[in-house]
Amino acid sequence: MIARTRITRTSTKTARAPFRRTGTLRSYWKYRNLTLMLLPGIVYYFVFHYVPIYGVIIAFKDYSFSAGIWGSRWVGLEHFRLLLSRDSFWEVFRNTVVINGLKLIFGFPAPIVLAILLNEVRTAFFKRFVQTVSYLPHFLSWVILSGILIEFLSPSTGPVNIILQALGMKPIYFLADVNWFRSVLVTSDIWKDLGWGTIVYLAALTGVSPELHDAARVDGANRYHRMRYITLPSLIPVITIMLIFAVGKLVNDDFDQVFNLYNPSVYSVGDVISTYTYRSGLVQMEYSFATAVGLFKNVLALVLVLSANAIAKRINEYGLW
């Protein structure tokens, strides 16, 4: 009887699957205007993110312009062996992990704290003002922001060093000092994306039922208690998802930021995988080696994301899939 019931359920599920697909296709057709709006995004990702994957083949070849991709000689994992044997690669790998680890430690909690604080603000004008000011740097490119930082931190004309000298201190070469360069990278990254990151958390907070806060007030809970026991737990699913993405970025550095701010005097602490790939591929014309570096980085990032997702699901049952 039980076996017959299972067979019946399985048959019912199998029979329903085509109907579900048909219903999905009908819904796409019903909302075809909205579906067409997805088309530019799909074309963009296909052309600029999926078609270039074809180029990773040269990581396994000794690429030359004259022979082309398919005519170049296969060398297997030779470039990966060379990559792992170079001391210079391990130096940039260490720099990448340290810089992105600092960004994760100090930059990841910052938008959560700002979103919780903004959620407690009752003055609408002040709340919108803080949001606008904090969002603004996100819409500026690193070329512009780097120019602002260079002028602002200039040892001769920068306001920061003028204040330091007025206090009797010596000027600091922030962008040429190995002791300060990583601090500048982390601080400027937080400044650029702080406001933008709060959007996700503020959106999540709008879904919290006001009745929970009303009930907590009746029970005598103050603001701190409501923030700790209602607001923060409501953000756990979103924090988990954002943390999984952030872990994947431990080896996926921001090329635009580092390239526009660093210089040879801070290569020992500021040179990262993406800038190393740029110099190897476009400056020294080691195309196959540079592709091997990029492929190694992306595979490592994928492993980190998969591991973080598995750990997150084991701990609190939230994850990307």
NORWO-V551402 format. One record per residue. N is the residue number from 0. RES is the residue in one letter. D_FIRST is the distance of its C-alpha to the first C-alpha in whole Angstrom. Layout:
{{N/RES/D_FIRST} {N/RES/D_FIRST}}
//
This chain:
{{0/M/0} {1/I/4} {2/A/5} {3/R/5} {4/T/6} {5/R/9} {6/I/10} {7/T/10} {8/R/12} {9/T/14} {10/S/15} {11/T/16} {12/K/18} {13/T/20} {14/A/21} {15/R/22} {16/A/24} {17/P/27} {18/F/27} {19/R/28} {20/R/31} {21/T/32} {22/G/32} {23/T/34} {24/L/37} {25/R/37} {26/S/38} {27/Y/40} {28/W/42} {29/K/42} {30/Y/44} {31/R/46} {32/N/49} {33/L/48} {34/T/46} {35/L/49} {36/M/51} {37/L/48} {38/L/50} {39/P/53} {40/G/51} {41/I/49} {42/V/52} {43/Y/54} {44/Y/51} {45/F/51} {46/V/54} {47/F/55} {48/H/52} {49/Y/50} {50/V/53} {51/P/55} {52/I/53} {53/Y/54} {54/G/57} {55/V/55} {56/I/56} {57/I/60} {58/A/59} {59/F/58} {60/K/61} {61/D/65} {62/Y/65} {63/S/69} {64/F/70} {65/S/71} {66/A/68} {67/G/66} {68/I/62} {69/W/61} {70/G/64} {71/S/65} {72/R/64} {73/W/61} {74/V/61} {75/G/58} {76/L/57} {77/E/61} {78/H/62} {79/F/59} {80/R/61} {81/L/64} {82/L/62} {83/L/61} {84/S/65} {85/R/67} {86/D/68} {87/S/68} {88/F/65} {89/W/64} {90/E/66} {91/V/65} {92/F/61} {93/R/62} {94/N/64} {95/T/61} {96/V/59} {97/V/61} {98/I/62} {99/N/59} {100/G/58} {101/L/61} {102/K/59} {103/L/56} {104/I/57} {105/F/60} {106/G/59} {107/F/55} {108/P/55} {109/A/58} {110/P/57} {111/I/54} {112/V/57} {113/L/59} {114/A/56} {115/I/56} {116/L/59} {117/L/59} {118/N/57} {119/E/59} {120/V/62} {121/R/63} {122/T/66} {123/A/64} {124/F/67} {125/F/67} {126/K/64} {127/R/64} {128/F/67} {129/V/66} {130/Q/63} {131/T/65} {132/V/67} {133/S/64} {134/Y/63} {135/L/66} {136/P/66} {137/H/63} {138/F/64} {139/L/67} {140/S/67} {141/W/68} {142/V/71} {143/I/72} {144/L/71} {145/S/72} {146/G/76} {147/I/76} {148/L/75} {149/I/77} {150/E/80} {151/F/79} {152/L/79} {153/S/82} {154/P/84} {155/S/87} {156/T/86} {157/G/83} {158/P/83} {159/V/81} {160/N/84} {161/I/86} {162/I/85} {163/L/84} {164/Q/88} {165/A/89} {166/L/88} {167/G/90} {168/M/87} {169/K/87} {170/P/85} {171/I/82} {172/Y/81} {173/F/77} {174/L/76} {175/A/78} {176/D/78} {177/V/75} {178/N/74} {179/W/74} {180/F/72} {181/R/68} {182/S/69} {183/V/70} {184/L/67} {185/V/65} {186/T/67} {187/S/67} {188/D/63} {189/I/63} {190/W/65} {191/K/64} {192/D/60} {193/L/60} {194/G/60} {195/W/58} {196/G/55} {197/T/55} {198/I/54} {199/V/50} {200/Y/51} {201/L/52} {202/A/50} {203/A/47} {204/L/49} {205/T/49} {206/G/46} {207/V/46} {208/S/46} {209/P/49} {210/E/48} {211/L/47} {212/H/51} {213/D/52} {214/A/50} {215/A/51} {216/R/55} {217/V/54} {218/D/53} {219/G/56} {220/A/55} {221/N/58} {222/R/58} {223/Y/57} {224/H/54} {225/R/53} {226/M/53} {227/R/52} {228/Y/49} {229/I/48} {230/T/50} {231/L/49} {232/P/45} {233/S/45} {234/L/46} {235/I/44} {236/P/42} {237/V/45} {238/I/47} {239/T/44} {240/I/44} {241/M/47} {242/L/48} {243/I/45} {244/F/48} {245/A/51} {246/V/50} {247/G/49} {248/K/53} {249/L/54} {250/V/55} {251/N/56} {252/D/59} {253/D/61} {254/F/63} {255/D/65} {256/Q/66} {257/V/67} {258/F/69} {259/N/71} {260/L/72} {261/Y/73} {262/N/76} {263/P/77} {264/S/78} {265/V/74} {266/Y/73} {267/S/72} {268/V/70} {269/G/69} {270/D/68} {271/V/64} {272/I/62} {273/S/62} {274/T/66} {275/Y/66} {276/T/64} {277/Y/67} {278/R/70} {279/S/68} {280/G/67} {281/L/70} {282/V/73} {283/Q/73} {284/M/71} {285/E/68} {286/Y/65} {287/S/63} {288/F/64} {289/A/63} {290/T/60} {291/A/59} {292/V/59} {293/G/58} {294/L/54} {295/F/55} {296/K/55} {297/N/52} {298/V/50} {299/L/50} {300/A/50} {301/L/46} {302/V/46} {303/L/47} {304/V/45} {305/L/42} {306/S/42} {307/A/43} {308/N/40} {309/A/38} {310/I/40} {311/A/40} {312/K/36} {313/R/36} {314/I/39} {315/N/38} {316/E/35} {317/Y/37} {318/G/38} {319/L/39} {320/W/35}}
//
